[in-house]
Amino acid sequence: MDDEDAGSGVGSEASPRSGPTPSPSSLPHHGAARDTAAEPPTTSSRYVAHTVNGSHQFVMAGYSLAKGIGVGKYIASESFTVGGYKWEIYFYPDGKTYEDSSAFVSLFIALASDATDVRALFQLTLQDQSGKGKHKVHTHFDRPLESGPYTLKYRGSMWGYKRFFRRSALESSYFLKDDCLKIKCTVGVVVSNMDYSRPHSIEVPESDIGYPFGTLLDIQEGVDVTFCVAGEKFHAHKFVLAARSSFFRSELFKHESDEEKNQAGTRNEIKQIIVDDMDPTVFKAVLYFIYTDNIVNYDDEFSTASSDGSIFDTLVGKLMAAADKYELPRLKLLCESYLCKHIFVNSLATILALADRYHAMELKSVCLKFAAENLSEPPIAAVRDTANGCWVRGAV
């Protein structure tokens, strides 16, 4: 859109008032006379626009086998989310259109969400695998003033290049190594908001509901259930546990009718439950999460390093097992997030095995992506055969 002048901003000078000028003695007088009238309150507003950026790496192994799938047919990356929208990378090994199919490969980024008029900046990078860092980059980020962000009108709208790379040059370049291409896409979704001042406003602090519940666990008022874990006792509240975990809701109330539940509440009876498959430290961490919605901060005990390289016996590994048993999906996700930061070549196999055992699908996906992007030869690891319910040795 062409720029338009918003007006000169120069106003006309006010005309003098008609009629006689009042004398000072006729003006209201309260103490010393005021030289100027009180200025009215001033408000302000500000439009703020910025981009929410995110990147995704798409590794395409077996490039030669992808050739020949047909003009206009593409290989899609897994969906990834940036700025609240899902995106996918489309690679056309035989070109997007017939006019370019004989000489070029095509590459696009597509909107994969049901949305309209999404404005964004894009960057597509074909990575140089020689180590020289001479990547092939097509970017929209360095020319926002020239053409502005691109607008994707609906799901399936794309930005990219029909003639992204000449096929003959690609196949003889360092961009293709071991029949593998590595493509990185960066998306910057434009978001905006209006900041404006209010003469009177009240700020609402962030929710602190976890603090009073954590205090309730500490002071043990109104407890009605006790867990015996390896000689240690932990007191808790049945209704808090039941509200947070469907496992506890079933275990604590499965044999009680509504009338019995009400009677139990008036009798103040304390139910005792023996837990014989968990360490006290782990159970304490589970209770802490149930009451506060946060994970314990035991950095030393959370460490994934151990003498045998396994994480099954660390606190985070045991918490993953407890989250799976007690049906606490957020606790499991917190453990997965922590373990993602500790995926290395020497820890990949055990973390992948842990993720598979306790159905941690997000963590498993990250492990498999790490293996594809960082290992030239797949490591041998114990992987669970979900079809037969057994463990086998095979490539990650």
Helices and strands as residue ranges (DSSP letters): G 24-26, E 45-61, H 63-66, E 75-76, E 80-82, E 85-92, E 104-111, E 118-126, E 136-139, H 144-147, E 150-152, E 158-166, H 167-171, E 180-196, H 210-219, E 225-229, E 232-236, H 238-244, H 246-253, H 258-267, E 271-275, H 280-292, H 299-302, H 315-325, H 329-340, H 348-357, H 361-374, E 380-385, E 390-395
